[in-house]
């Protein structure tokens, strides 16, 4: 790999914002990098080839729900991604919470025929999605609300057992007791 292939050195093309309901990001992931804002916070930045235009574009996923979902789905270069703004929730203080549905099809996985029949699992356009791409990854369990004072990205990546330990340390009841009893296993390594 050449130094010029480093995602940190890529220009990334036109920047895309999801501002109106229905706005979307869709295409093949070319690179994933961390973007640092002026205030010191960070967010995942996805450089992708847009499936409609074929152009290289960049989406910075700064909204907390998008950051959590991306941390769960872990897209990498070569994967196919689709993110659609489905709702904008008004919050106090003039703030908004954007609800973004995100699908990732990891390269090299066999398609899952059962998932292909659901509306959320529509195939990407043929010109950008080789047949080897799998149906979108879906969450196998609901992650309980992040407690105050805990990093939301870290919370989303924790195993149920680790979240229970954090809740116990905070004096809260275990939120994942039902998941643990049902044998839920996270594929994310503990911190």
C-alpha positions as a Markdown table, in Angstrom:
| # | Residue | x | y | z |
|---|---|---|---|---|
| 1 | Unk | 0.0 | 0.0 | 0.0 |
| 2 | Unk | 1.3 | 3.4 | -1.0 |
| 3 | Unk | 1.3 | 6.4 | 1.3 |
| 4 | Unk | -1.1 | 7.9 | -1.2 |
| 5 | Unk | -3.7 | 5.2 | -0.4 |
| 6 | Unk | -3.9 | 6.4 | 3.2 |
| 7 | Unk | -7.5 | 7.5 | 3.9 |
| 8 | Unk | -6.2 | 10.5 | 5.9 |
| 9 | Unk | -4.6 | 11.9 | 2.7 |
| 10 | Unk | -7.6 | 11.5 | 0.4 |
| 11 | Unk | -9.5 | 14.6 | -0.6 |
| 12 | Unk | -12.8 | 12.7 | -0.5 |
| 13 | Unk | -14.8 | 14.7 | -3.1 |
| 14 | Unk | -18.0 | 16.7 | -2.5 |
| 15 | Unk | -19.2 | 16.8 | 1.1 |
| 16 | Unk | -22.7 | 15.5 | 1.6 |
| 17 | Unk | -25.1 | 16.5 | 4.4 |
| 18 | Unk | -28.4 | 14.8 | 5.3 |
| 19 | Unk | -30.6 | 17.8 | 6.0 |
| 20 | Unk | -34.0 | 17.0 | 4.5 |
| 21 | Unk | -36.1 | 13.9 | 5.2 |
| 22 | Unk | -35.3 | 11.4 | 2.4 |
| 23 | Unk | -31.7 | 12.7 | 1.8 |
| 24 | Unk | -29.4 | 9.7 | 1.5 |
| 25 | Unk | -25.9 | 8.5 | 1.1 |
| 26 | Unk | -25.5 | 5.3 | -1.0 |
| 27 | Unk | -22.6 | 3.6 | -2.6 |
| 28 | Unk | -19.4 | 1.7 | -2.2 |
| 29 | Unk | -17.2 | 2.7 | 0.7 |
| 30 | Unk | -13.7 | 3.8 | -0.5 |
| 31 | Unk | -12.3 | 4.7 | 2.9 |
| 32 | Unk | -13.3 | 5.3 | 6.5 |
| 33 | Unk | -11.5 | 7.8 | 8.7 |
| 34 | Unk | -11.9 | 9.8 | 11.9 |
| 35 | Unk | -12.8 | 13.5 | 11.5 |
| 36 | Unk | -11.9 | 15.9 | 14.4 |
| 37 | Unk | -14.1 | 19.0 | 14.8 |
| 38 | Unk | -12.8 | 22.3 | 16.0 |
| 39 | Unk | -14.4 | 21.6 | 19.4 |
| 40 | Unk | -12.3 | 18.5 | 19.8 |
| 41 | Unk | -15.1 | 16.0 | 19.2 |
| 42 | Unk | -14.7 | 13.3 | 16.6 |
| 43 | Unk | -17.0 | 11.5 | 14.1 |
| 44 | Unk | -16.6 | 8.8 | 11.5 |
| 45 | Unk | -16.1 | 10.1 | 8.0 |
| 46 | Unk | -17.1 | 7.9 | 5.1 |
| 47 | Unk | -15.6 | 8.4 | 1.7 |
| 48 | Unk | -17.7 | 6.6 | -0.9 |
| 49 | Unk | -18.5 | 6.3 | -4.6 |
| 50 | Unk | -22.0 | 7.6 | -5.0 |
| 51 | Unk | -24.2 | 4.9 | -6.6 |
| 52 | Unk | -26.3 | 7.4 | -8.6 |
| 53 | Unk | -23.5 | 9.6 | -10.0 |
| 54 | Unk | -20.4 | 7.5 | -9.7 |
| 55 | Unk | -18.6 | 10.5 | -8.1 |
| 56 | Unk | -16.5 | 10.3 | -5.0 |
| 57 | Unk | -18.2 | 11.9 | -2.0 |
| 58 | Unk | -17.6 | 12.4 | 1.7 |
| 59 | Unk | -20.2 | 12.0 | 4.6 |
| 60 | Unk | -19.3 | 13.0 | 8.1 |
| 61 | Unk | -21.6 | 11.2 | 10.5 |
| 62 | Unk | -21.7 | 13.7 | 13.4 |
| 63 | Unk | -25.2 | 12.8 | 14.7 |
| 64 | Unk | -25.0 | 10.6 | 17.7 |
| 65 | Unk | -27.4 | 7.9 | 16.4 |
| 66 | Unk | -25.5 | 7.6 | 13.2 |
| 67 | Unk | -22.2 | 7.3 | 15.1 |
| 68 | Unk | -23.7 | 4.5 | 17.3 |
| 69 | Unk | -25.1 | 2.6 | 14.3 |
| 70 | Unk | -21.8 | 2.9 | 12.4 |
| 71 | Unk | -19.8 | 1.7 | 15.4 |
| 72 | Unk | -22.2 | -1.3 | 15.5 |
| 73 | Unk | -22.1 | -2.1 | 11.7 |
| 74 | Unk | -18.3 | -1.2 | 11.3 |
| 75 | Unk | -18.2 | -0.4 | 7.6 |
| 76 | Unk | -14.8 | -0.7 | 5.9 |
| 77 | Unk | -13.4 | 0.0 | 2.4 |
| 78 | Unk | -15.1 | -2.2 | -0.2 |
| 79 | Unk | -18.4 | -2.5 | 1.7 |
| 80 | Unk | -21.7 | -1.0 | 0.4 |
| 81 | Unk | -23.5 | 1.6 | 2.5 |
| 82 | Unk | -26.8 | 3.3 | 2.5 |
| 83 | Unk | -27.9 | 6.0 | 5.0 |
| 84 | Unk | -31.3 | 7.7 | 4.8 |
| 85 | Unk | -32.6 | 10.5 | 6.9 |
| 86 | Unk | -36.0 | 9.3 | 8.0 |
| 87 | Unk | -37.1 | 11.8 | 10.7 |
| 88 | Unk | -36.0 | 15.0 | 12.4 |
| 89 | Unk | -37.0 | 15.2 | 16.0 |
| 90 | Unk | -37.3 | 18.6 | 17.5 |
| 91 | Unk | -35.7 | 18.9 | 20.9 |
| 92 | Unk | -35.6 | 21.5 | 23.7 |
| 93 | Unk | -33.3 | 24.5 | 23.3 |
| 94 | Unk | -33.8 | 24.6 | 19.5 |
| 95 | Unk | -31.9 | 21.4 | 19.0 |
| 96 | Unk | -32.8 | 18.5 | 16.7 |
| 97 | Unk | -32.1 | 14.8 | 16.7 |
| 98 | Unk | -31.8 | 13.3 | 13.2 |
| 99 | Unk | -33.0 | 9.7 | 12.8 |
| 100 | Unk | -30.9 | 8.0 | 10.2 |
| 101 | Unk | -31.4 | 4.5 | 9.0 |
| 102 | Unk | -28.1 | 2.9 | 8.0 |
| 103 | Unk | -27.5 | -0.4 | 6.1 |
| 104 | Unk | -24.1 | -1.9 | 5.4 |
| 105 | Unk | -23.3 | -4.8 | 3.2 |
| 106 | Unk | -19.9 | -6.2 | 3.9 |
| 107 | Unk | -17.8 | -7.2 | 0.9 |
| 108 | Unk | -17.2 | -10.9 | 0.5 |
| 109 | Unk | -20.2 | -12.2 | 2.5 |
| 110 | Unk | -22.7 | -14.4 | 0.8 |
| 111 | Unk | -26.2 | -12.9 | 0.2 |
| 112 | Unk | -28.8 | -13.8 | 2.7 |
| 113 | Unk | -31.9 | -14.8 | 0.7 |
| 114 | Unk | -34.3 | -14.5 | 3.6 |
| 115 | Unk | -33.4 | -10.9 | 4.3 |
| 116 | Unk | -33.6 | -9.9 | 0.6 |
| 117 | Unk | -37.4 | -10.0 | 0.7 |
| 118 | Unk | -37.8 | -7.3 | 3.3 |
| 119 | Unk | -38.2 | -3.6 | 2.2 |
| 120 | Unk | -35.1 | -2.6 | 4.2 |
| 121 | Unk | -32.9 | -5.1 | 2.3 |
| 122 | Unk | -33.3 | -3.7 | -1.2 |
| 123 | Unk | -30.3 | -4.4 | -3.3 |
| 124 | Unk | -28.0 | -1.5 | -4.3 |
| 125 | Unk | -27.9 | -0.6 | -8.0 |
| 126 | Unk | -26.1 | -3.2 | -10.1 |
| 127 | Unk | -23.4 | -0.8 | -11.3 |
| 128 | Unk | -21.9 | -0.4 | -7.8 |
| 129 | Unk | -22.8 | -3.6 | -5.9 |
| 130 | Unk | -21.2 | -6.8 | -6.9 |
| 131 | Unk | -23.2 | -9.9 | -6.3 |
| 132 | Unk | -20.9 | -11.0 | -3.5 |
| 133 | Unk | -22.2 | -8.3 | -1.2 |
| 134 | Unk | -24.4 | -9.6 | 1.5 |
| 135 | Unk | -27.8 | -8.3 | 2.7 |
| 136 | Unk | -27.6 | -5.4 | 5.2 |
| 137 | Unk | -26.3 | -6.2 | 8.6 |
| 138 | Unk | -29.0 | -5.9 | 11.2 |
| 139 | Unk | -28.8 | -5.5 | 15.0 |
| 140 | Unk | -29.5 | -8.7 | 16.9 |
| 141 | Unk | -30.5 | -7.0 | 20.1 |
| 142 | Unk | -31.5 | -3.5 | 21.3 |
| 143 | Unk | -28.9 | -1.6 | 23.1 |
| 144 | Unk | -30.3 | 0.0 | 26.3 |
| 145 | Unk | -30.1 | 3.8 | 26.7 |
| 146 | Unk | -26.6 | 5.1 | 27.4 |
| 147 | Unk | -26.4 | 6.3 | 31.0 |
| 148 | Unk | -25.2 | 9.9 | 31.7 |
| 149 | Unk | -21.4 | 10.3 | 31.9 |
| 150 | Unk | -20.7 | 7.3 | 29.6 |
| 151 | Unk | -19.3 | 7.7 | 26.1 |
| 152 | Unk | -22.1 | 6.7 | 23.8 |
| 153 | Unk | -19.8 | 5.2 | 21.2 |
| 154 | Unk | -18.1 | 3.1 | 23.8 |
| 155 | Unk | -21.5 | 2.1 | 25.2 |
| 156 | Unk | -22.7 | 0.9 | 21.8 |
| 157 | Unk | -19.6 | -1.2 | 21.3 |
| 158 | Unk | -19.7 | -2.9 | 24.8 |
| 159 | Unk | -20.8 | -6.5 | 25.3 |
| 160 | Unk | -24.0 | -6.9 | 27.3 |
| 161 | Unk | -21.9 | -8.2 | 30.3 |
| 162 | Unk | -19.7 | -5.1 | 30.2 |
| 163 | Unk | -22.8 | -2.8 | 30.0 |
| 164 | Unk | -24.2 | -4.6 | 33.1 |
| 165 | Unk | -20.9 | -4.1 | 34.9 |
| 166 | Unk | -20.9 | -0.3 | 34.1 |
| 167 | Unk | -24.6 | -0.1 | 35.3 |
| 168 | Unk | -23.7 | -2.0 | 38.5 |
| 169 | Unk | -20.8 | 0.4 | 39.1 |
| 170 | Unk | -23.2 | 3.3 | 38.6 |
| 171 | Unk | -25.7 | 1.7 | 41.0 |
| 172 | Unk | -28.3 | 1.0 | 38.3 |
| 173 | Unk | -30.0 | -2.4 | 37.7 |
| 174 | Unk | -28.6 | -4.6 | 35.0 |
| 175 | Unk | -30.3 | -3.6 | 31.7 |
| 176 | Unk | -29.1 | -6.7 | 29.8 |
| 177 | Unk | -30.1 | -9.5 | 32.2 |
| 178 | Unk | -32.7 | -10.7 | 29.7 |
| 179 | Unk | -30.1 | -10.7 | 26.9 |
| 180 | Unk | -27.6 | -12.6 | 29.0 |
| 181 | Unk | -30.3 | -15.1 | 30.0 |
| 182 | Unk | -31.2 | -15.6 | 26.4 |
| 183 | Unk | -27.6 | -16.3 | 25.4 |
| 184 | Unk | -27.0 | -13.1 | 23.4 |
| 185 | Unk | -23.4 | -12.9 | 22.4 |
| 186 | Unk | -21.9 | -9.6 | 21.1 |
| 187 | Unk | -19.3 | -9.9 | 18.3 |
| 188 | Unk | -17.5 | -6.8 | 19.6 |
| 189 | Unk | -14.5 | -7.5 | 21.8 |
| 190 | Unk | -14.7 | -6.0 | 25.3 |
| 191 | Unk | -12.7 | -2.9 | 26.2 |
